[in-house]
C-alpha cells in the first residue's frame, strides 16, 4: 500500500481487515512518520520535529521581545537586581535620548574610530578616561580637595 502503491481495498482484503480500519492505521502511520511522501529516516524526523519546536519557541521569544519595552516591570526588576539605575525618559521626552546619542557619537568619533588598541584593557582604560573627562570636565569640590591633598603630600 505505501511501498507497493496498491489500493487500500486490495491490501485490506489480503490481510482480512476492513478498509476503514486500514485507512485509519495508514493515517496514524503517516501522521507519526512525516506524511505520505516522507523520505526522512526516523532519527531525521525526530530531529526535524525538535528543530520545529525550537523554531516555534524562538519565534515566540522574538515576538515577546519585540513587544517588550524598557519601562516594563520585568525590566525595572532586572535593573534593580543588577544594582543599576535606569535613566530613560518618558514618551516624547527626546532630550535624554539626544544627550546619550550625542555622547556616544562623540565617543566613537573622538576615540574609538581614531584609535587602534593593542589589547582590550587598553581600549577599556581609554574609554573610561574619556567618560571620566566628559562627565568631570570641571572638578567638583571633593575631587578638587582630594587632588590638592595629593599634591601637598
HELIX and SHEET records of a PDB file:
HELIX    1   1 UNK A    8  UNK A   15  1                                   8    
HELIX    2   2 UNK A   19  UNK A   32  1                                  14    
HELIX    3   3 UNK A   42  UNK A   67  1                                  26    
HELIX    4   4 UNK A   73  UNK A   81  1                                   9    
HELIX    5   5 UNK A   94  UNK A  107  1                                  14    
HELIX    6   6 UNK A  108  UNK A  112  3                                   5    
HELIX    7   7 UNK A  120  UNK A  135  1                                  16    
HELIX    8   8 UNK A  141  UNK A  152  1                                  12    
END                                                                             
